[in-house]
Amino acid sequence: MPGKSVFKKFSSLIINKFFKINDSPQRIALGVGLGVFSGLMPGTGPVAALFLAFIFRANRAAALFGSLLTNTWLSLVTFILAIKAGSLVLGLHWQDVDRKMHGLIHDFGWVKFFKLSFLDVFLPVITGYLIIGLFMAAASYLVTLLIIKKFSPFNSRHPA
């Protein structure tokens, strides 16, 4: 099956490039985590990942990879989960927030946009994305760190 071999070659190339990054496993994993976090946030992405990597002194290539891995498509998938998580934290009914958000999306107008209360709609969504982003970033950090430490032939170069 030719498709399978192409996928295998591509994943092998990505893993090899990842292991050959001349940086500590912690900085690489931090870069992936920051990239995943920024990729999940709607409206942010690779630029935010590079900025966060610069601020936290993480690996910028890994941050870019994490951001591109999750940018846009995963934030769309986690939209309803973000509404539920944010509503739960803020003590709101997620169905009300979802209904108001969908009403805004399907019948968009600037007047309607400004009539909606920030606290009723946008704050729960943003809060939810922050919660999901932090969870996914922490999970990405740990998984990346474990993979690098377990499979990298180069991990003796940079002691933990």
Secondary structure, DSSP 8 states (H G I E B T S, - for coil): -HHHHHHHHHHHHHHHHHHTSSS-HHHHHHHHHHHHHHHHSTT--HHHHHHHHHHHT--HHHHHHHHHHHTTHHHHHTHHHHHHHHHHHHT--HHHHHHHHHHHHHT--HHHHHHS-TTTTHHHHHHHHHHHHHHHHHHHHHHHHHHHHHH-TTTTSS--
